[in-house]
Amino acid sequence: MSETRRYRVCGGILQSDLEFTELPGDEGDGPPTWTLSIPGGTAPQLDGELLGEDAVTDTATVRLIRGPGCLRLEFSDTGVFDVSEDGRTIRWYPLPDSDHQAAALDVIGRVLAVCFHAGGLVCLHGSAVALSGGTIAFLAPKFHGKSTTALALTRSGGRLVTDDMLPVELTDPPRAHPGVHAVRLWEDSAERVAGDDNIREGVGGKLVVDHLAADARMDEVSELSAVYLLHPVIDEPDARAVERELTSAVESAMALVGQSKIGPLLGRSEAPVLLDRSLRLSELVPVYRLRIARDFERLSEVVATLRGWHEDARNSTESDGPQDRSPEAERG
């Protein structure tokens, strides 16, 4: 039987029979947010509905199945994770040759995302930084600069919330949970924004900046004040360094669905649930299209403008200034 340990993650406490070498430990004795056990043996038979499938790596896949009283994640390389209906209990049934480090990464990623979904939250795939006026999130496909923008803001005095999974409570105002505090960058970005931060080689050719100072991390749940959909602008020398435009509620919701951490897994009966929550979030927080110059020399302008929008005062269309086009009719 593995030793049970406690870890701090995503603003909560994970009590686990599986070891997590990259998560900070917790010495408290209060009730955990999640409990992960390894019962032993093979996973019990489950007669359920296949919701969706996704690729984990070039060689590994995962399926999500809804069964009586649980959501089951079947990873082709690490085994089965059964998540309780309320998202608070996880049971892992490893394959005989399962790699425990790979399993830990699965938990920090898709398994906890399913836990949050079961608990009624929206799990976005993006970066987020806490400023004095609230937390702002950056959503975009790969190679759009969300990690670079987030770390540049963090180095300017913000606090990194996450660079991967952003769970959001649909309260009014919405509340953003922190993720794992590690930023993954390509080499050219790391040279410009990583500075003296600890850097190590990660998977897929990226460099990882982690072990951030305590005052550079947001470890608590925070208020989400805005979501930005990144649209880098290339070869427009006369364009502003950064410009934002408020999107319509429908466009916002569809973008949020597209940037769900586990969107490909939430098909069939869960697809309407994801859409409904995304619509709700788009009504609770402004979602902007953010055009930024894809030019490292102008990154400081981008950071200064974003801080101007979100430092000291809540985001408002009255104080945005000439760089913000916010047609209120689009939200109608």
C-alpha angles and dihedrals in degrees: 000000000000121000113261114235136177124231137183113234137150093358093304143076124264115200106198146175087202117079120237111198095184098050124085114247125241124219097190126113101211123117113289123240091224133015122206118193134177105216095182128232126056126319114271118254112273125198103198150127120281105230102180150319134230141179115252097182135345088282106026131071137184133210128198118213128183112216136165106305097347150060113230125207113197111196115192092217107031106031137238129336117191114200118198121239092258093047095238102104127059126187118192122204104186126203114246092258099035116149107229094208091054089048090052090053089050090054095048089049123032100003095057089042088058089048090054092046090051088051093056101260132126114239112206126192106227149078128285138187130193116227128176091268094051142287119306125199130209119208126184143124119270120297094028097111103248094135092046091050092047095050092045089054090047092052089050091061105285125120120242113238098178144324097204123016121033114184112197127196112218094229123130102280098024118242122223120213119213120247132200109313101232126113121208116208140172114244096258091053093045090054090055105039110017095075113167094342118126110271128191134172114264135188124289096028096294128127119231124220110198141140089071117183116267093251090053093057131072105216097169135069110270139187115270108223103172145001121214126202104207120226110174115210118215130195098002102125094176095050122105116259090244135008131169135201127191112240128217119263092250094049089046093052094049091049090051091050090050092052097047112134091229100022095131089055096049101076133131112016093008097052094080089048091054092047093049092051092046091052090049092051092048088057093049101047133028115254115203135192103230119203111195131176110253091223125112089209090065097043091100089058090052091051094047092051094048091049089049090055096046109027121100097346135058116256111272134166090228094064101037097100129210096313093067122077106190112171102192090199090069090068094054 
